[in-house]
Amino acid sequence: MKYLFIVKRSVNTLHEKTLVAHILRVCLSMRVHYDVVVTETFMQEESVVKLKVVAARHEPLRIIVCGTMETLHFVINGLIDDDEHKNIELGYLPYDGICDVFSTFKDIAAGTQWSIENLMYGKSVSMDVIKVNKRYAISTVNFGIDTRFALLRAWLCSWLPFIYSGYGMQRRLTAAIEYASIFSRIPKHPVTLFVNGYETIIEDYFLLVFANTRTYSGGYICSADAESDDGQLGLYLMKRVPFWNIPKILQSYRNGTVLKNDFMLRNALNVSRRIVKADVSFGEGKAVDVCLDGNVYMRESSLRVEVVPAAVRFIVPNLSIDTPTSFGTGLMSSVTLKADYSH
């Protein structure tokens, strides 16, 4: 077994160098074959993974990603089109120290923190991914008001990385940003969905999400019953709601109770489905911002969204491993500026 560590350049360079040194110590003590790559530029992870996978052809490989959801997103897009990637297992150490994205795996509780050692000794399980045209997403594909929120949040993180690097600060600033996003370009055109090859849905939408996990990095519980290994996606569409109800509705969406909200139910403002594929087009052929995994953006007028079952072997951390050398990443955040991506 060989290990490849992909470490995203951090705002806190001292902490990052300490992380790399910790990885080296752990690998030397375990007497394993390893390689460590520190990435700096946007999308660099894709090319790094492609080269390393070719070099390790037919050899079992564990890739452990240390960074943000954006880092993990690009690693998977560099990995998944390779025919030999079934020999590869993928682990993730998030820089905010907390990873609710994968709480849909039953062995991981929301808010759980883990370390390099937990991943190196962890077991692997199958994980679905979302194919969006020619790209792949891990947790969510979303449009509408929460995409506008994600763009504003990314902008703030780019301009104020030191202030916005802590998970607690993110939570405190989130409410202010989401309400500010309400005033900017609320969708005014309908979306047409052809779902599972037989059902057509046409609605004026406030937000629309295809979810492989319960949550994503914006902090919303976008699909309360989603699981990452069931071969299905959660589709959730919120229709346009009266302006004065938006704050309460967004709060329901954040805590996962929006499908039980009396106001939404009485006025039939929710559309919720379990799906395997959907063709999406927007009114008048208008291109809209599409957010993948809470951090990566496309601008498209139509999409083909489908689940790819068991596409990746994901490492579930072994939480019984608790060593005095475990390294926390709570002080780290990505230094990469967020950028629009279109293919």
Secondary structure, DSSP 8 states (H G I E B T S, - for coil): -EEEEEEE-BSSHHHHHHHHHHHHHHHHHHT-EEEEEEE-STTHHHHHHHHHHHHTTTS-EEEEEEE-HHHHHHHHHHHTT-TTGGGEEEEEEETTS--GGGTTSTT--TT----HHHHHT-EEEEEEEEEETTEEESSEEEEEHHHHHHHHHHHHHHH-TTTT-SHHHHHHHHHHHHHHHHTS----SEEEEEETTTEEEEEEEEEEEEESSSB-TTS-B--TT--TTSS-EEEEEEE---GGGHHHHHHHHHHT-GGG-HHHHHTT-EEEEEESEEEEEEGGG--EEEEETTTEEEEESEEEEEEEEEEEEEEE--TT---TT----TT--B-----B---
